[in-house]
Amino acid sequence: MSTDNAMKISADHLRRDAFLYVRQSSLRQVFENTESTKRQYALRDRAVALGWPIERVHVIDNDLGLSGAQSQDRDGFQRLVSEVAMGHAGIVLGLEVSRLARNNADWHRLLELAAMSRTLIMDEDGVYDAASFNDRMLLGLKGTMSEAELHILKSRLQGGILNKARRGELELPLPIGFVYTPDTRVVLDPDRQIQDTVRMLFDTFREAGSACAVVRRLRSEKILFPRRIRRGLGKGDVLWSEIDHSRLLQILHNPRYAGAFAYGRTRTVYNAKLKSVQQKMPRSDWQVLIPQAHEGYISWDEFERNQSSLEQNAVGFSPGLRGRMPRQGSGLLQGRVLCGRCGARMRVHYEQFEDKLRPYYVCNEAVVRHAGKTCQWARGPAIDEAVSALLLEAMAPTAIEVALAVQQEISQRVEQAASLRDKQLQRARYEAELARRRYLKVDSDNRLVADALEADWNGKLRDLDALQREHERQNETDQSLLDGAAQERIRALAADFPSVWSNERTSVVERKRMLGLLIEDVTLLVDEQINMHIRWRGGRTQSLAVARPRPMAVIRKTPEAVVALINELLETDNDQQIASRLNALGHRNWRGEPFTLKKVMLVRRAYGLKTRFERLRESGMLTGEEVARQLGVSTTTVHQLGRDGVLKRHRYATNHRYLYEPPGNVRLAKGVGGRYGSRQPRLIDAQPTQQGAS
């Protein structure tokens, strides 16, 4: 130990503990560069030689295999900083500055705490006092050189990688469907099943134009997609499973499938928590892009079209995004309607109406962007019907050609799917046969291995049987699409394109897709009528107008002729009789339903019509109680006289309620019954009262 080093160590330093920090940058260095690890652990002997007992020399080695570029996630370094800050450390030992930190911010923070707590720092060159200006300057220079060394190493590595990438010779992990040859050339995977499956994926997207539609179709047809294991057990093996949406997007966005070599598509950045994350870069920021670098599954032009389609399919509200990918919903012009007032894209809003969702085209750009009011809106059915009629008129001459193209597309699709299912079946048979041979080769006395191989064989046989049944069922379904009856139906429907358009088997999404092939967008201007300006594909424009739908209050309003008829019938009939008369004359309410007692009552009350009771009372009719008081009898007797026809009555309600005509100056002669004859009660003129005797 040199004299200078001994002079820096005081009794206060020896009273505290010594901390040895051990770190290697990667696990590979830990296992391969063992000599460096031994040199770091040997510093314990240096600490003992400086005067610290062996039991007070603490080794912090839980950061082995971690990079020193930052202190985050380095629990050992954070523990060391805590011990220094609390004054528990008399000296900190490290093989060199780069072992403690490769980042000047972390290094100078440790120096600041060591100076405040009078903690020494030691490496292979000597002992340093952080509180001393000369020692601290020297340590600062060493930290700067350590960080610069890391930068130089990275620059050299990145420069070599980038230089090789610019030549297109950098070996990057290949997506499924490609392999490297022994001379590092990129070629298509020799497995024909993998090639055909990848090609089918791009063919399906070319037809459907939507990633979600591709996933639904592949899953409905039971098409499995390959995946290659990149690391760990089974590295290089191919697994077959159902594809999901995220994996499909990765494939569609990968320029490798267009035969292009690309480098720098992602970049490592740090988030708010200082964690490194991969950020996707726009194509303009890619470091290397070499088209036609090797054979691909699609052309570069098709790759560009796919990127454009995926960008248009992205869900979001933006005035610049037109013609969105068709989705479920009855609004035929979804994503293609422009506001004639502000030019923004109008959205589709649905409301429940008569057990159905009725579409409305609404411009709420001002509502969303500026907390304003709705610009304009219009009901969708009338607009959709007008555009449909215009579309049918334009499509009628080419209906037969469309039908033949559809038939040919279905045939190709069925043949392609059947071919892929045959390859899956062949692979399953091969795996079952391989499992059988493995079982037959094992020693029968070795039951531990034999039982496992037998179970694997049985599992492969069960998978083969299930796949065989599914294959037969799917083939029967596909053949039903290609039989003579199906072809005749296609030709018959093509002869009358309106039937194809309105057929219940034609989904809303298919109608929107057909419309999008012909119409670019439709501009609406809602005034006293709805003015539509249609821009066809190719630039041709056309204008038409449709009547603006009447307000619901007007639609529900009862026609004046019906109200006048009800008012007239109330002179002679009650509400129930009026309902029967209106139905017999063919009148219906606004829903097209027949009139009932309640509906007639609602109309009468809504328009303030006098009831049948009020009209009879105004004409002088009397109630049963009033007639009973006049005749001096009970109300029951009055009702009986009405039923017998003695009193004239008029019904004003359905539940046998009547009003009676005034009987006049009469009196009731009671009826007489007997063996030889009887007489019913009757009304007779009242006799004048006698005034005394003569």
Secondary structure as GFF3:
##gff-version 3
##sequence-region A 1 694
A	DSSP	alpha_helix	3	8	.	.	.	ID=ss1
A	DSSP	alpha_helix	11	15	.	.	.	ID=ss2
A	DSSP	beta_strand	17	21	.	.	.	ID=ss3
A	DSSP	alpha_helix	27	32	.	.	.	ID=ss4
A	DSSP	alpha_helix	34	41	.	.	.	ID=ss5
A	DSSP	alpha_helix	43	49	.	.	.	ID=ss6
A	DSSP	three_ten_helix	54	56	.	.	.	ID=ss7
A	DSSP	beta_strand	57	60	.	.	.	ID=ss8
A	DSSP	alpha_helix	75	85	.	.	.	ID=ss9
A	DSSP	beta_strand	89	93	.	.	.	ID=ss10
A	DSSP	alpha_helix	97	100	.	.	.	ID=ss11
A	DSSP	alpha_helix	104	117	.	.	.	ID=ss12
A	DSSP	beta_strand	120	123	.	.	.	ID=ss13
A	DSSP	beta_strand	126	129	.	.	.	ID=ss14
A	DSSP	alpha_helix	133	166	.	.	.	ID=ss15
A	DSSP	beta_strand	178	180	.	.	.	ID=ss16
A	DSSP	beta_strand	186	188	.	.	.	ID=ss17
A	DSSP	alpha_helix	192	208	.	.	.	ID=ss18
A	DSSP	alpha_helix	211	220	.	.	.	ID=ss19
A	DSSP	beta_strand	225	228	.	.	.	ID=ss20
A	DSSP	beta_strand	238	241	.	.	.	ID=ss21
A	DSSP	alpha_helix	245	253	.	.	.	ID=ss22
A	DSSP	three_ten_helix	255	258	.	.	.	ID=ss23
A	DSSP	beta_strand	261	263	.	.	.	ID=ss24
A	DSSP	beta_strand	266	270	.	.	.	ID=ss25
A	DSSP	beta_strand	276	280	.	.	.	ID=ss26
A	DSSP	three_ten_helix	283	285	.	.	.	ID=ss27
A	DSSP	beta_strand	288	290	.	.	.	ID=ss28
A	DSSP	alpha_helix	300	313	.	.	.	ID=ss29
A	DSSP	beta_strand	337	339	.	.	.	ID=ss30
A	DSSP	beta_strand	347	353	.	.	.	ID=ss31
A	DSSP	beta_strand	356	363	.	.	.	ID=ss32
A	DSSP	alpha_helix	365	370	.	.	.	ID=ss33
A	DSSP	beta_strand	376	379	.	.	.	ID=ss34
A	DSSP	alpha_helix	380	395	.	.	.	ID=ss35
A	DSSP	three_ten_helix	396	398	.	.	.	ID=ss36
A	DSSP	alpha_helix	399	441	.	.	.	ID=ss37
A	DSSP	alpha_helix	447	482	.	.	.	ID=ss38
A	DSSP	alpha_helix	484	495	.	.	.	ID=ss39
A	DSSP	alpha_helix	497	502	.	.	.	ID=ss40
A	DSSP	alpha_helix	508	518	.	.	.	ID=ss41
A	DSSP	beta_strand	519	526	.	.	.	ID=ss42
A	DSSP	beta_strand	529	536	.	.	.	ID=ss43
A	DSSP	beta_strand	541	547	.	.	.	ID=ss44
A	DSSP	alpha_helix	552	556	.	.	.	ID=ss45
A	DSSP	alpha_helix	560	569	.	.	.	ID=ss46
A	DSSP	alpha_helix	575	584	.	.	.	ID=ss47
A	DSSP	alpha_helix	597	606	.	.	.	ID=ss48
A	DSSP	alpha_helix	612	618	.	.	.	ID=ss49
A	DSSP	alpha_helix	624	631	.	.	.	ID=ss50
A	DSSP	alpha_helix	635	644	.	.	.	ID=ss51
A	DSSP	beta_strand	649	651	.	.	.	ID=ss52
A	DSSP	beta_strand	658	660	.	.	.	ID=ss53
A	DSSP	beta_strand	666	669	.	.	.	ID=ss54
A	DSSP	beta_strand	682	685	.	.	.	ID=ss55
###
